[in-house]
Amino acid sequence: MPKAKETVLEIDLKALKHNFEYIKSKLKNNTKILAVVKAFAYGTDANLIADYLQKLDVDYFAVAYVNEGVALRDAGITTPILVLHPQTVNFKTLIERCLEPNLYSVKKLEAFIAIASKENQVNYPVHIKFNTGLNRLGFLENDVDYIITQLKETSSIKVKSLFSHLAASEDIKEKEFTINQIKTFKTISDNFSNAIGYQPIRHLTNTSGIINYPEAHLDMVRTGIGLYGFGNSEEENKKLKPIATLKSVISQIHKLKKGETVGYNRSYKSEGFEKTATIPIGHADGIGRHYGNQKGFVTINGKRALIVGNVCMDMIMVDISDIDCHEGDEVIIFGDTPNASQFANSAKTISYEIIAAISQRVRRCFTNG
Ligand SMILES: *Cc1c(COP(=O)(O)O)cnc(C)c1O
């Protein structure tokens, strides 16, 4: 890749393929893979990532909202798409674009049946979610009879899958809780399948669950962060490859005398003769204010430069007093080293947050496609 000449998010499709194959290597041959491509495929580019994964024969996609699914259909994605958190106001659009809803409550189930029958649908594929301990979205175990009654009264919808979500799959201290969630989900799905008379696809694990609980892979797994290069430990991170590298350049270098200040509200004060570099990336690009004031850092010519002062909307200033560098030199925010997880830790947050935060203003470019 040529050196960056502006702020750019480089996406390595070979790394994506590596991660996909690594995850697949953990599964039994007949376990299906659902790729989670919500939030612009975790801040990369959902259309291109989905297109690439579709060519690798991924079984399913998931997005959070209907508009994300519509964008994938507009881009020519034909693989089934599960919408994890659809809003009733978008149910008609969802049907028009062959997206498949997660139905997680009495209200959502009734609303969807009403709209599907009004639209003359027969056996429209839906997914039923159960709450087994996360307490976020989902029916409870004792809702099964009610759901079955509703389903037997309509031919408009048909259950394609049953699923639930683990609350603490990455936390070994919560192993007992997780095993209990797995048990509860298996019981619910067995009862459900017996009562309905066919066997919907069962899925439960996210990336961490795939790694820690092979017994919970069931018929399909849902992977998001793993595809983008992060596992649930340093060891797993080494086996995966971050697909995105965020790069920028030095716009200007400033020489500061003792007592001079940097940035808004003068929050950084020079303690002697110092040098700073101004980088064209700010909180509007996803580098939140919590990275400012010597928490976050960038890498220039292999050396760490702390962010000094407050993060501006379009810029950060970094301390380069001990770094030999020039205006126009390339700056790495995250990639292989540091990876997004290590960068995020500097501001006490996690890889998921920083990668999904990189705003649409940052140009995306692809390598190894
Ligand atoms: C986002 C999401 C996932 C993906 O989780 P990762 O930890 O990124 O693998 C899986 N299932 C549900 C319900 C989600 O919302």
The ligand as an SDF file (V2000), in Angstrom:
LIG
                    3D

 15 15  0  0  0  0  0  0  0  0999 V2000
  -23.8570   -7.5740   17.2630 C   0  0  0  0  0  0  0  0  0  0  0  0
  -24.4320   -8.9150   17.5280 C   0  0  0  0  0  0  0  0  0  0  0  0
  -23.6660  -10.0860   17.2920 C   0  0  0  0  0  0  0  0  0  0  0  0
  -22.2060  -10.0740   16.9060 C   0  0  0  0  0  0  0  0  0  0  0  0
  -21.4000  -10.1390   18.0710 O   0  0  0  0  0  0  0  0  0  0  0  0
  -19.7940  -10.1840   17.9920 P   0  0  0  0  0  0  0  0  0  0  0  0
  -19.3800  -10.1660   19.4210 O   0  0  0  0  0  0  0  0  0  0  0  0
  -19.3760   -8.9550   17.2660 O   0  0  0  0  0  0  0  0  0  0  0  0
  -19.4270  -11.4280   17.2740 O   0  0  0  0  0  0  0  0  0  0  0  0
  -24.3020  -11.3140   17.4390 C   0  0  0  0  0  0  0  0  0  0  0  0
  -25.5990  -11.3850   17.8290 N   0  0  0  0  0  0  0  0  0  0  0  0
  -26.3300  -10.2850   18.0990 C   0  0  0  0  0  0  0  0  0  0  0  0
  -27.7350  -10.4550   18.5420 C   0  0  0  0  0  0  0  0  0  0  0  0
  -25.7740   -9.0220   17.9710 C   0  0  0  0  0  0  0  0  0  0  0  0
  -26.5040   -7.9390   18.2680 O   0  0  0  0  0  0  0  0  0  0  0  0
  1  2  1  0
  2  3  1  0
  2 14  2  0
  3  4  1  0
  3 10  2  0
  4  5  1  0
  5  6  1  0
  6  7  2  0
  6  8  1  0
  6  9  1  0
 10 11  1  0
 11 12  2  0
 12 13  1  0
 12 14  1  0
 14 15  1  0
M  END
$$$$
